[in-house]
Amino acid sequence: MKRMRTGEKAATPMVLIGNAASCPDFVYATGFQAPDDAVFVRAGREFMIVSGLEFGRAQRVGGERGIEALTPETLKLKGARRREMSEWIVRLLKRERVGVVMVPRNFPYAAGKRIEKAGIRVKVAAGPLFPERARKNADELRQIKQSQQAAVIATRGAIEMIARSEIDGAGFLRLGGKLLTSEAVRREIGRVLLEHDAFCREIIVAGGPQSADPHEQGSGPLRAHEPIVLDIFPQNLSHGYWGDITRTVVRGSASPRLRRMYHAVKAAHAAALGRVRAGVRASSVHRSAAEALKRRGFKTGEENGRPVGFIHGTGHGVGLAVHERPSVSVNSDRLQTGNVITIEPGLYYPEVGGIRIEDTVVVTPAGWKYLVPCEKRFEI
């Protein structure tokens, strides 16, 4: 399979295989969400190939966008070929007299080889098939805002839950006489999200040393005077767009070092936002955050073979995937009006824990704006 040049995109027919979870481009192209894989083909006209189980819904949803819904049966496939998506694709491409087709970089290898075996040239896209996904329109901004609203409401509820807890003689948090655990806070967050038609599979409620690992979900009892990182990134159950927010709190009194860390991260967050506007390189936004942390004495490196300090990018795009373009890191792409990005600097040291503050904003010509604002509280 040969890699294609960007300029070939418009003229070359396109094939996608996937579902709402595995292929956001499929949802973007079709508006159709299903748990099972389906096929999208653009070959002059646009087509969806789905199982007979999904045909009625695909016909209705696809029809709204001028996409023709097909099944293996309507393609007159028989026997084992009815069960192979590569056979669906080959039959349709042959019917439409397509000699070359473009696929994304994560296209299934076996399917690509089967298409080539049928005499159809397969080109692998060098970049995104739908670069326009990075610039959200008004409807998309409204949908992301719904998901972000759910995330903010759940965040506020989790912070209030922690704030209501009492500190026992051993330094553990208790609520209603019971130990307050990461799992209990996570269940409450999940409950609130579901009330707002949203779901987050990997909610982070990480306390103490666990918070020094950015993607640690957290487990066990929560303690006073230690950082608790709350990272909530829900997907709307109806339209599939995501939100993302992180807050770090301490129940009780933070140590002087934790306070310095928190104020440094907050300053880095502000410095990064101060650089955000259309036309600015994403790398300069990241550099602003990193330099703000370095000026305050927090270096990034290794301790005992483990990365410490500011060990990740400043942010990422949010849309039909929770992590999508543009990347706000060393990436040199320029921000564009309509980009929805996170700004989430953090500091991580195993001996004291981690601090992260994250907001999701939309890029404007003159700067940025919150989709949904949320207050920042540290010691509660």
N, C-alpha and C positions, 0 to 999 in steps of 0.2 A: 504494500500500500504506500503510495507516494504522498509526500506533504505538499499541500497546495499553497499558492500565494494568496494574500488577502484580497487582491483585486479580482480574483476569480469567483468570489462568493455569490455575487448577484446572479451570474449566468449559470452556475453549476447546480443541478438538482441536489437535493438534500435528503438525508435519511437520519432519523433518530429512533432509538429503541429505549424505552424506559417507562417509569411511572412517576407519580408525584414526589416520591421520596428520593428516587435515584437519579432523576433527570429533570431539573427545574426548567430546562429549555423546552421540554415536551409540554409542560403546563403552560409556559409562556406562549408557545406556538399555537396551542389548541384550546386552552381554557378547560381541558378535560382532566379530571383527577380520578384515579382509580388505584387500588392496591396492587393490581397485576400489571405486568409490562404490556405495552402496546406499541404500535409503530406509527410514526409520522413520516410522510413522504411529500416533499415539494418537488414536483416535476411538471412545471408549467402550471397545472392546477395543484391543489393541496388535498391530501388524503390522510385518513386515519384508518388503520387496520386493527381491529379489536376482536376479542372472542365474541361468540354469539351471546354470551351472558351480558356483555356490556353494550351490545349493538344499539339498543333503543336509546340509551342515554347518550352514547357517542353521536348518534344521528342528530339528536336534539341539540346538544352542546356544540358540536361541530358545525351544524347547519347555521348557527348564529354567526359564524365566521366564514361561511362559504366553503367549509371543509367537508368533503364527501366521506362518509363512514362506510367501511367495507369489513367483511369477515372472511375467513378462509373459505367458507362455503360460497360466498358471492364471487370469490376469485376462482371457484371451481377446482379447489385443491382436494385431493383424496388421500386416504390412508395416512401414513406417518407424516406426510408433508403438511397435513392440516395442523399439526402440532408444532411445527418448526417456524419460528418467526423469520428466519433467513429465507425460507421457501416463500413465505408471504411476500417478502420484499422482492425477491427475484421475479415472482410471477407478475407483480404490479409493474416493476421496472421494464420487464420485457413487453408487457401489454402497452405501456406508454412509450416504448421504443427509446428508452434511455440508455446511453452508452457509457456515461461517466457520472459518478455520484460522489457527493461530499459527505463526510461523516465527522463527528467530533473526535477528539483525541482519546476519549474513554469508550469508544465504540467497541462492542464485543468482537474480539479477534476472530473467533470461529465464524461469526456472521459475515465479517468482512471477507474472509477467505472464500466462503461459499458464494458470495456475490461475484468475486473475481473469477471463480471457477466457471460461473455462468457467462463469462465473457464481458462483464461490465467493469470498467475501470473504477477503482476506489481511491479517492483522495482524502487524506486526513487534514483537517483544517489546522492551520498554524496558530490560530487564535480563536476567540469565541465565535460561535455561529450567529449569535444574536448580541452583538456589542451594544445595541440600543437598550438592552436590559439594564445597563448601568445607570441610565438616566430615566428616572421615574416620572410618569405622567401624573395628572391630578388624581385619577382613580387609584393608581398604585400608592400614591402618598396617603390617600385616605385609608386604604387598607392596611398599610404599614402602621399608620397612626392608631388604628384599632388594636393591633397587636401590641404596640408600645403602651397604649393605655392600660391594657390588661397587665402588662409587666410592671408598670408603675404602681398600680393599685395593689398588686401582690407584694411588691417590695415594701410599700408603706405598711401593709398588714403584718409582714414578717418582722419589720423593725419594731412595730408596736407590741407584737407578741414577745419579742426579746426584752423590750423595755419594761413590760409588766412582770417579768420574772424577778424572783428574789434570789439573793446570794446566800447560800448556806455556809456553815462554818468551815467546810472544806474547800470553798471557792467555786462550787458548782452552781449552775443556774437551775432554779426550780420554779415551776408554774403549776399552781393548784396542788402543791405538795409533791409533785412528781418531777423527777429529773427532766430538764429540757434538753432534748437531743436534736442533732442535725436532722434526723429522720422525722421528728415531730414537726419541726419548722417546715421541712420540705413538703410534708403532707398538707399542711395548711396552705402553703403557696400553691400547690397543685389544685386544691379545692377552689381557691379563689380564681385561678386561671380558667378552670372548667366553667365556672359561673359566667365567665366572659367569653365563652366559645373559643378557648385557646388551650393549648397543651404544651408542656415542656418535658421531654423525656429525661433530661440530665440536669435538673436543677442543682445548683451548687450552693450548699450551706456548709462551709468549711471553717472550722474554728481552730485557733491556736496554731501549732506547728503544721496542721493539715493545710492551712491557708497559704503556706509557702509554696505549694504546688498549684499552679494556676488552674488546672483542670481537675483537681481533686474534688469529688462531689461532697465529701465530708461524711463522717459517721460518728456515732456515740455522743456522750454527754458534752454539753457546751459549758465552758468555764468563764468566770468573770475575769475582767482585766486583760483579756486576750482578744485579738482581732477575730471577727467573724465576717467572712466574705460571702455576700449574697449575690449570686449571678443568675439572672433569670432571662431566658431567651425563648419565649413562646412562639408557636406557630398557630395561626388562626385555623380552626378546624373547617371553616367554610371555604375561604378563598386561598389559603395556603401561604400568605405572606407572614414574615417573622418580625419580631421586635427583639430588643436586647438592652439590658441595663445591669449595672453592677454597683453595689454600695458596700462599704466596709464599716462595721460598727464595733464598738467595745461596750459591753455592759459593765459599768463600774468606772474605774479610772485606768487610763492607759499609762504605760511607762513613758518617761521622757523620750526614749528612742522611738517608740511607736508614734508619739505625737509628732516628732520631727519627720518621720516617714510619711505620715498622713498629710501633713502640710506641704511636704515636698511633692507628693503625688497630686495634690489638689492644685499646686502651682503649675506643675507640668501639664495637667489637664487644661488649665486656663491658657497656658502658653501655646499649646497645640491648637485650641479653638481660635486663638488670636491670629493664627496663620491661615485658617480655613476660608477659602473663597474660590469661586470659579477661576480657573487659569493657573492656580498655584500647583506646583509639583507636590505630590503626596509625600515624597521623601523629605521635603522641607518641613512639613507638618510633623513628621516623625522626629526629625532632627531637633525641632524646637522643644519637644517633650523630653528627649534624651538629654539635651544640654541643660534644661531647667533642673533636672534631677542631679546631674553632675555638678552644677554650680552649688547645690546644697549639700554636697559631700557624699552623695550616694553613687558609687561606682558599680559598673557592671563587669562581671568576670566570673572566675571559678573559685570555689572554696571546697577543698577536699574532693575535687573532681565533680562538683555539682555547680551548675550555673546559678548565679545569684545576681541580685540587682534588678535592672529593667531588662527582662529576658525575652520579651516578645515585641511584636509590632505595636504601633499606637492605635491601630484600628483596622476595620475592614468594611466592605460594603454589606448592606442588608437588603433583602428583597424576597424572592422566591426561595432563596437559600439563606441560611443564617450567616454564612461566610461566602461572599462573592465579590466581584470586582466593584470598585477599585480597592486594592490593598493599600492601607496607609502605613507604609513601612519604608524600607529602602527602595521600594518601587518608585520609578521616576515618572510615572504617568501623571498627567495634569488632571486636577479635579475639574468636574464639569457641573454646570447648573443642573439640578435634579438628582445628583448623586445622593444616596442616603448612606451615611457612614457612621461608624462608631468612633469615639475618642475614648481610649481606655488605657492610659498609662498605669503602671504598677511597679511595686518593689517587692522582692521576695528574698527572705533570709531565713533559713531553716530554724535558727535558734530563737527567733521571735515571731515568725509568721509572715504573712503577706498583707499588702494593702493594694486595692485596686478600686478605681472610680471610673465608671463607664456611662456615657450617654450616647444616644442615637440622634443624629441631627441630619438635616437636609442642607446641601450646599446651594448657596444663592450667588448671584453675580457680585454682591457686595460683601458676602460673608457666609452666614449660616443661620439656621433657626432650629430650635427644639421642635421635634414632633410632639412630644409631651414632656413638659418640665417635671422634675422631681427634686425635692430639697435634698441637701447633703447634710447628714448628721453623723457624728463620729462617736463621741462618748455619750451614752444614753443611760 
